[in-house]
C-alpha cells in the first residue's frame, strides 16, 4: 500500500502495520524485555521508576558547581551558627553601658560670645520679637519718628537699637556696629554656625538694617535728607527739660517727646550707613530680594554722601557732644571698599584706592591715634579690608600701587600692637592703651584684637607664615597671641581678677550704668526724677544685662563699680560689636579658617588692565 511522501516521493507502509492485534502485542512484550536487559542512564530511570523507587542524592547541584550534600549541610549550618553568635555578641555589646567620648567643652571665647550677643537683645527698641529672651525688656519707642517737624520722607523710626545706658538712637555708632558684625559673619560664618549663633547674629544685623532703611527714602535713587538721631541728651546749662539723659526711666515708660535729628550734608554718616547696608547685603546674599534692597539703599546713601559734603556732627549739633566725627575721608575709603564688594562695580574700587582720598584720610602719616579702629576712624579697618583684596585677588594695575601701600601700612599697624614696640603704652596688667590713658579703653582694644586675629588668619590662608616689622620677621602666631592676651584680660585675666563682661565668670560689674537694668520690672512706672533713686542706689542692678562689656578700667588697671560713673560702667553698641567680632575670630578650632570667597560673591572675574606703553623713544 502506498501513500504520498510529504517531500514529494511515494511512501511505503510497512507490512507489519497490517499484522493482527495479537501479533503486535507479542512483539511489544519482546521489545520491553529487550529494553530491560540493558543498563539505563539516570534520565531514563527517572522516566521509568516511580517516586518511591528513586535513590537519595549524594550531591547538591548549585548551578555553577556540584558539591557533596554532606559538605553543603555542614557549610550552611556553620554559617547560620556564626550569624547567630555574631548577633548575640552585638546584642550584649549594645546593652552593656559604656563610656562615651564627650565633645570637648566650649572654650572661654565661645562661652563669652553667647553672652556678648545677648547684649544686643537688651538694646532693642520698638516692638520686640517673642524670642527676644530678655525678661525685663518690653516694647518701647513706639512713637519714634512721629514727632512734629520730622521730614515727610521719614514717617516711621520705630525699631533699631539704643546706643548705651540711655535711650538715644545714634545712627553713626550704630551703623559702624552693624558693619563690624556683618564683617565678622562674612569671615567667620562657619565659627558662628559651630557655636550655634549664626541665625542669632544674622537676626541682630537685620534688626539694625531694617531700621536704617527707615531712616531715609530707601526706595529713591536720590535723597536730600537722612535721620541721624532719635532722642536728645544735652543737659548743659542746667537744663531740666525731660530728655534721655536728664531722666532716669525704663525705655518702656518714656512719655516725654523724642525729637528726630535730621541732616542734609552728612557724608560721614551716610557713607557709614552705606557700609552697613552693603556689608549686610553680603551676609544676606542667599535672600536675593532683601540683599538687593540693601544694595539699592547703600547705593543711594553713598551717592548722597559724595554729593552733599559735610560732617554730620558739624556746627552745634548734639552729635558733636557725644559722637563727634573728625572727618569723612576715612568713611569714603571704608564705604567705597564695602560698596565694591557688595556690587562688583569697579568705580567704587577706583574711589577707595584714589591716592587723594587716602591722603586726606591720613593713610600716609602717623599721628598718635594712627592704627586705632573706632566708630570715628575706620582707616585701619579699610586698610586691612583692602589688603585682603590684594592678598586673594591681586587686581594689579591700576590698583596695585595704592593697595601695596595699604598692605604695608597694615603691616606697620600690626607691628604697633606688639609689646616689643612702644607705639602704645600698656598697663601693668598688660592692657594696651590705644586711647592713651583716656577713659573707656575697652572698645578700642577689642577692635584691635579683631583686626590682629583676622589679619593673622588672612596670612595663614594666603600660606604666608608671618610679616616683617623692619628687619625682624614675626609669625602669625604672635599676632594671634596679642589678640588672645587682650581678650583674656577683658575676660578676667587681669590684676583685679574681674571680668568686664557682665554675666561672664563669678566676678563682674554689678552696678552697670544702664537705665533698663537698674530699675526693677515691678509694674511701677517711675517718672523722670522718680528713677533717680535707682540711679543713685548703692545696691546692685536688679536686672542683669548679660553680655554687656563695660567701658573698662583706667590706665592703672583700677575700676570703680559705680553706676553713676559711666566712664567705668557704661556699655555701648560699638564696644560690644567689636567684642563679638574678636570673640568669634578667636573661638573654636584654629583649623576653621576664614571664608576666602563669600566676600567676593559680587566681584566679577578680574583681568588686570595692562599698563600703558612706554613713551616713544626720542633720539
C-alpha positions in Angstrom: 0.0 0.0 0.0 1.5 3.3 -1.0 0.9 6.8 0.3 2.2 10.2 -0.7 5.5 11.3 0.9 5.2 14.9 2.1 8.5 15.6 0.4 7.0 14.5 -3.0 8.0 10.8 -3.1 6.0 7.6 -2.7 5.6 6.3 0.9 5.6 2.5 1.5 3.7 1.4 4.6 5.4 -1.4 6.5 3.8 -4.8 6.3 3.9 -5.2 10.0 1.3 -2.4 10.3 -1.2 -4.8 8.8 -0.4 -7.5 11.4 -3.1 -8.7 13.8 -3.6 -7.2 17.2 -2.3 -10.4 18.9 0.9 -10.3 16.9 1.5 -6.6 17.8 1.0 -7.3 21.5 3.5 -10.1 21.4 6.1 -8.0 19.6 5.8 -5.2 22.2 6.4 -7.6 25.1 9.5 -8.9 23.4 10.7 -5.2 22.9 10.1 -4.4 26.7 12.2 -7.4 27.8 14.9 -6.4 25.4 14.9 -2.8 26.8 15.2 -4.0 30.4 18.0 -6.3 29.6 20.5 -3.3 29.0 21.5 -0.7 31.6 19.5 2.7 31.7 21.0 6.1 32.3 19.8 8.3 35.1 17.3 10.3 33.0 15.8 7.1 31.6 15.4 5.7 35.1 13.6 8.8 36.2 11.1 8.2 33.4 10.5 4.6 34.2 10.8 4.4 38.0 8.1 5.8 40.3 8.8 8.3 43.1 9.2 5.6 45.7 11.9 3.9 43.8 14.3 6.9 43.5 17.6 6.7 45.3 18.6 9.5 47.8 21.0 12.0 46.1 24.6 12.3 47.4 25.2 15.6 45.7 23.7 19.1 45.5 23.6 21.0 42.2 24.2 24.7 42.9 24.1 25.7 39.3 27.7 26.6 38.7 29.2 23.7 40.8 28.1 20.4 42.3 29.0 19.7 45.9 28.6 16.9 48.3 25.3 17.1 50.2 27.1 16.4 53.5 29.6 19.3 52.9 26.7 21.6 51.8 24.7 20.9 55.0 27.8 21.4 57.2 28.6 24.7 55.5 25.1 26.1 55.8 24.9 25.1 59.4 28.2 26.7 60.2 27.2 30.0 58.6 23.9 30.0 60.5 25.7 29.3 63.8 28.2 32.1 63.1 25.5 34.6 62.3 23.6 33.7 65.5 26.8 34.1 67.6 27.6 37.5 65.9 24.1 38.8 66.6 24.2 37.6 70.2 27.6 39.2 70.8 26.4 42.5 69.2 23.3 42.4 71.4 25.5 42.1 74.5 27.8 44.9 73.4 25.0 47.3 72.7 23.2 46.6 76.0 26.2 46.9 78.3 26.7 50.5 79.4 29.9 52.1 78.2 31.7 55.5 78.5 31.0 57.8 75.6 33.8 60.2 74.4 32.2 63.6 75.0 32.9 66.6 72.9 35.4 69.0 74.5 33.8 71.8 76.5 33.5 75.1 74.6 36.4 77.5 75.1 36.0 80.7 77.0 35.8 82.7 73.8 32.7 80.7 72.7 31.1 81.0 76.1 31.6 84.7 76.1 30.3 85.0 72.6 27.0 83.6 73.6 26.7 86.2 76.3 28.0 89.2 74.2 25.4 88.7 71.6 22.6 88.8 74.3 23.5 92.5 74.9 22.0 93.4 71.6 18.7 91.8 72.6 18.6 94.0 75.6 19.3 97.1 73.5 16.4 96.6 71.0 13.9 99.4 70.6 10.4 99.0 69.1 8.1 96.0 69.2 10.2 93.2 70.5 10.1 89.7 69.0 8.7 86.9 71.2 12.0 85.1 71.2 14.0 88.2 72.4 14.9 86.3 75.6 15.4 89.3 77.9 12.7 89.0 80.5 12.9 92.6 81.9 12.6 94.3 78.5 9.4 95.1 76.6 8.1 97.2 73.7 9.3 100.8 73.7 9.8 103.8 71.5 6.6 103.0 69.6 6.1 106.7 68.7 9.6 107.3 67.4 9.6 109.3 64.1 6.2 110.8 64.7 7.3 114.0 66.5 6.5 117.4 65.0 8.9 118.7 62.4 10.1 115.3 61.1 10.6 115.3 57.3 7.7 113.9 55.3 10.2 111.3 53.8 10.7 109.8 57.2 7.4 108.6 58.7 8.4 105.7 61.0 11.5 105.3 63.1 10.3 102.5 65.3 12.9 99.9 65.9 16.7 100.0 65.9 19.0 99.9 68.9 19.5 102.2 71.9 23.1 103.3 72.0 24.2 102.7 75.5 22.8 103.1 79.0 20.3 105.7 77.8 17.5 105.5 75.2 19.0 107.6 72.4 19.4 106.1 69.0 22.6 107.4 67.4 22.9 106.2 63.8 26.6 106.9 63.4 28.0 104.4 66.0 25.0 102.0 65.4 25.9 101.7 61.7 29.5 101.1 62.5 28.4 98.4 64.9 26.3 96.6 62.2 29.2 96.9 59.7 31.6 95.2 62.2 29.1 92.4 63.0 28.5 91.8 59.2 32.2 91.7 58.6 32.7 89.1 61.3 29.9 87.0 59.8 31.3 87.2 56.3 34.7 86.0 57.5 33.7 83.5 60.3 30.2 82.2 59.4 31.5 78.6 60.0 32.5 79.5 63.5 29.2 81.2 64.2 27.4 78.1 63.0 29.6 75.8 65.1 28.7 77.9 68.1 25.0 77.7 67.2 24.8 81.5 66.9 24.7 82.1 63.1 20.9 82.7 62.9 21.0 84.8 66.1 23.7 87.2 64.8 22.0 87.5 61.4 18.8 88.4 63.2 20.7 91.1 65.2 22.1 92.5 62.0 18.7 92.6 60.2 17.1 94.4 63.2 19.6 97.2 62.6 19.4 97.3 58.8 15.6 97.2 58.8 15.8 100.4 60.9 18.4 102.1 58.7 16.2 101.6 55.7 13.5 103.6 57.6 16.0 106.5 58.2 15.8 107.8 54.6 13.7 107.2 51.5 15.3 103.9 50.6 13.2 103.3 47.5 14.5 106.5 45.9 17.7 106.8 43.8 18.4 110.3 45.2 17.8 111.7 48.6 18.4 115.1 50.3 17.5 114.1 54.0 18.7 111.5 56.4 17.7 110.8 60.0 20.8 110.9 62.2 19.4 110.5 65.7 16.2 109.9 67.7 16.1 111.4 71.2 18.3 114.1 72.8 20.6 114.1 75.8 22.0 117.6 76.2 21.8 118.7 79.8 24.3 121.6 79.5 23.5 124.9 81.2 21.5 123.2 83.9 18.6 122.3 81.6 15.8 120.4 83.3 13.8 119.7 80.2 12.9 115.9 80.3 15.1 114.1 77.8 17.0 110.8 77.5 19.9 111.9 79.8 18.1 114.1 82.3 15.6 111.4 83.1 16.4 108.0 84.5 13.5 105.8 83.2 13.0 102.4 81.8 12.6 102.8 77.9 9.2 101.2 78.3 8.0 104.0 80.5 9.2 107.0 78.5 6.4 109.6 78.0 8.4 112.7 77.0 9.0 113.9 73.4 11.8 112.3 71.5 12.7 114.6 68.6 14.4 113.4 65.4 17.6 115.0 64.3 18.0 115.1 60.5 20.9 116.1 58.4 21.3 117.3 54.8 25.0 117.3 54.4 26.4 114.4 56.4 29.0 112.5 54.3 30.5 110.5 57.2 27.1 109.3 58.5 25.7 108.4 55.0 28.9 106.6 53.9 29.0 104.6 57.2 25.3 103.7 56.8 26.1 102.7 53.2 28.9 100.5 54.5 26.5 98.8 57.0 23.9 98.1 54.3 26.5 97.0 51.7 28.2 94.5 54.1 24.9 93.2 55.3 23.9 92.6 51.7 26.7 90.0 51.5 25.6 88.4 54.8 22.1 88.0 53.3 23.2 87.1 49.7 21.0 84.0 49.8 17.9 86.1 50.4 18.1 87.8 47.0 15.2 90.2 47.4 16.4 91.6 50.7 20.1 91.7 49.6 19.0 93.7 46.5 17.0 96.0 48.7 20.1 96.6 50.9 22.4 97.2 47.9 19.9 99.8 46.5 19.7 101.6 49.8 23.5 101.6 50.1 23.9 102.9 46.6 21.5 105.8 47.4 23.3 106.6 50.6 26.8 106.6 49.2 25.7 108.8 46.3 24.2 111.2 48.9 27.5 111.1 50.9 29.5 112.1 47.9 27.2 114.9 46.6 26.3 116.6 49.9 29.7 117.1 51.5 29.9 117.8 55.2 30.4 116.3 58.7 27.2 115.1 60.3 28.4 116.5 63.7 29.4 119.9 62.3 28.1 123.1 63.8 26.3 123.0 67.1 24.6 119.6 66.7 24.1 117.3 69.7 26.2 114.7 67.9 29.3 116.9 68.4 28.9 116.4 72.2 28.5 112.6 72.2 29.8 111.2 68.9 31.8 113.9 67.1 33.2 112.8 63.7 36.6 114.2 63.0 36.4 113.8 59.2 34.5 111.9 56.4 37.5 110.9 54.3 38.0 107.6 56.1 34.3 106.8 55.6 34.8 107.4 51.9 37.6 104.8 51.7 35.8 102.3 54.1 32.4 102.8 52.4 33.8 102.7 48.9 35.5 99.3 49.7 32.3 97.8 51.0 30.3 99.2 48.1 32.8 97.5 45.7 32.5 94.1 47.5 28.6 94.4 47.5 28.2 95.4 43.9 31.4 94.5 42.0 31.3 97.9 40.4 34.9 98.9 39.8 34.1 102.6 40.1 33.9 102.1 43.8 37.3 100.4 43.9 38.8 103.3 41.9 37.4 105.7 44.5 38.5 103.6 47.5 42.0 103.4 46.1 42.3 107.0 44.9 45.6 108.4 46.4 43.9 111.8 47.1 41.3 110.2 49.3 43.9 108.1 51.1 46.0 111.2 51.7 43.0 113.1 53.2 42.1 110.1 55.3 45.6 110.1 56.8 46.9 106.9 55.3 50.4 108.3 54.7 51.2 109.9 58.0 51.2 108.6 61.6 49.8 110.6 64.5 49.1 109.4 68.0 45.9 107.6 67.0 47.1 106.0 63.8 46.1 102.4 63.6 43.2 102.7 66.1 39.9 101.5 64.6 36.9 103.1 66.2 33.4 104.3 65.4 35.1 107.6 64.4 38.0 106.5 62.4 37.7 103.5 60.1 41.0 103.9 58.2 42.7 100.9 59.9 39.8 98.7 59.1 39.7 99.9 55.5 43.4 99.2 55.0 43.0 95.6 56.4 39.9 95.1 54.2 41.8 96.3 51.0 44.9 94.3 51.9 42.6 91.3 51.8 41.7 92.2 48.2 45.4 92.3 47.3 46.2 89.0 49.1 43.5 86.9 47.5 42.6 88.6 44.2 45.6 90.8 43.3 43.8 93.0 40.8 47.0 94.5 39.6 47.2 97.7 37.6 45.9 100.4 38.2 45.2 99.5 41.8 48.4 97.7 42.8 50.4 100.7 43.9 47.9 102.0 46.4 46.9 98.5 47.5 50.6 97.7 48.2 50.7 101.0 50.2 47.7 99.9 52.2 49.2 96.5 52.7 52.4 98.0 54.0 50.5 100.3 56.3 48.6 97.3 57.7 51.9 95.6 58.5 53.0 98.7 60.3 49.7 98.8 62.3 50.2 95.2 63.3 53.7 95.9 64.4 52.4 98.8 66.6 50.2 96.3 68.5 53.2 94.2 69.6 54.7 94.7 73.1 58.3 94.9 71.6 57.3 98.3 70.1 56.5 101.4 72.0 53.7 102.9 69.9 51.2 102.4 72.7 51.7 102.1 76.4 50.4 99.1 78.4 49.0 98.9 81.9 51.0 96.8 84.4 48.3 94.1 83.9 49.1 94.1 80.1 46.1 96.1 78.6 47.2 98.1 75.6 46.4 101.8 75.9 45.1 102.6 72.4 43.4 105.7 73.6 46.5 106.8 75.6 45.0 106.5 79.1 41.8 108.3 78.3 38.5 106.8 79.7 36.5 103.9 78.1 39.5 102.0 76.7 38.0 98.6 76.0 36.0 99.5 72.8 39.3 100.3 71.1 41.1 97.2 72.5 38.5 94.7 71.1 38.6 96.3 67.7 42.4 95.9 67.6 42.1 92.3 68.8 39.7 91.6 66.0 42.0 93.2 63.3 45.0 91.3 64.6 43.3 87.9 64.7 41.7 88.5 61.3 44.9 89.6 59.7 46.7 86.6 61.1 44.0 84.4 59.5 44.5 86.3 56.2 48.2 85.5 56.2 47.6 81.8 57.1 45.0 81.5 54.3 47.5 83.0 51.9 50.2 80.5 53.0 52.3 83.3 54.4 53.9 82.4 57.8 54.2 86.0 59.0 55.3 89.5 58.2 58.2 91.9 58.7 58.5 94.8 61.2 61.6 96.4 59.8 64.3 93.8 59.6 62.5 91.5 62.1 60.2 88.7 61.0 57.2 87.8 63.2 55.0 84.7 62.8 51.2 84.9 62.6 51.1 83.2 66.0 52.5 86.4 67.6 49.5 88.4 66.2 47.0 85.9 67.4 48.7 85.8 70.8 48.3 89.6 71.1 44.6 89.3 70.4 44.3 86.5 73.0 46.1 88.3 75.7 43.9 91.4 75.3 40.6 89.5 75.3 41.8 87.3 78.2 42.4 90.5 80.1 38.8 91.5 79.5 37.5 88.0 80.5 39.3 88.2 83.9 43.0 87.6 83.5 43.8 91.0 85.0 45.1 92.3 88.4 41.6 92.6 89.7 40.6 89.1 88.5 37.4 90.7 87.3 35.5 90.0 84.1 34.5 93.2 82.3 31.7 91.3 80.6 28.5 91.2 82.7 27.4 87.6 83.4 30.8 86.0 82.5 32.6 84.4 85.3 31.9 84.9 89.0 33.2 88.4 89.5 31.9 91.1 87.1 30.4 94.6 87.4 27.1 94.7 89.3 26.3 98.4 89.0 26.2 98.9 85.2 25.3 102.4 84.0 22.1 101.3 82.3 18.5 102.6 82.9 16.7 99.4 82.0 18.9 97.1 84.0 18.9 99.4 87.1 15.1 99.8 87.6 13.1 96.8 88.6 10.3 95.5 86.4 7.7 95.7 89.2 4.7 97.2 87.4 5.5 100.6 88.9 6.1 103.4 86.5 8.8 105.7 87.8 8.7 109.2 86.3 11.7 111.3 85.1 13.0 112.2 88.5 11.5 109.2 90.3 14.1 106.9 88.7 16.9 108.9 90.2 16.8 106.8 93.4 17.7 103.8 91.3 20.4 105.7 89.6 22.0 106.8 92.8 21.4 103.5 94.7 24.4 101.6 96.0 22.6 98.3 95.5 23.4 96.0 92.6 21.2 96.3 89.5 18.0 94.2 89.9 18.3 93.1 86.3 21.5 91.5 84.8 22.3 92.9 81.4 24.0 89.7 80.2 26.9 90.2 77.8 27.4 93.9 78.3 31.1 94.9 78.1 31.5 97.9 80.3 33.7 100.9 79.4 36.7 99.4 81.3 39.5 100.1 83.8 41.7 103.1 84.0 45.4 103.2 82.9 46.4 101.8 86.3 44.1 98.7 86.0 41.8 100.4 88.5 38.0 100.0 88.2 35.1 101.6 90.2 31.9 99.6 90.0 29.7 102.7 90.4 26.5 103.2 88.4 26.9 107.0 88.1 30.4 106.8 86.7 29.8 106.0 83.1 33.5 106.2 82.2 33.9 102.8 84.0 30.5 101.1 83.9 28.6 102.1 80.7 28.4 99.6 77.8 27.9 100.7 74.2 26.8 99.1 70.9 30.1 99.8 69.2 32.1 98.3 72.0 30.1 95.1 72.1 30.2 94.8 68.3 34.0 94.8 68.3 33.9 92.4 71.2 31.7 89.9 69.3 33.9 90.2 66.3 37.1 89.5 68.3 35.5 86.6 70.2 34.3 84.8 67.2 37.7 85.2 65.5 39.4 83.5 68.5 36.7 80.9 69.2 36.6 77.3 68.3 39.2 75.3 66.3 42.0 77.3 64.7 41.8 74.9 61.8 38.5 76.6 60.9 39.9 79.3 58.7 38.3 82.4 57.2 35.8 82.2 54.4 38.0 83.4 51.5 35.3 83.6 48.8 32.0 84.9 50.1 33.1 88.5 50.3 33.9 88.3 46.6 30.5 86.9 45.6 29.5 90.0 43.6 33.0 90.8 42.2 33.4 89.8 38.5 36.4 87.8 37.4 39.4 90.1 37.3 41.5 90.6 34.1 44.2 93.1 35.0 44.4 96.1 32.7 47.8 96.2 31.1 49.9 99.2 32.0 50.2 101.9 29.4 53.0 101.5 26.9 56.2 103.5 27.4 56.6 106.8 25.7 58.0 106.6 22.2 61.8 106.8 22.1 63.3 110.0 21.0 66.9 110.3 19.9 
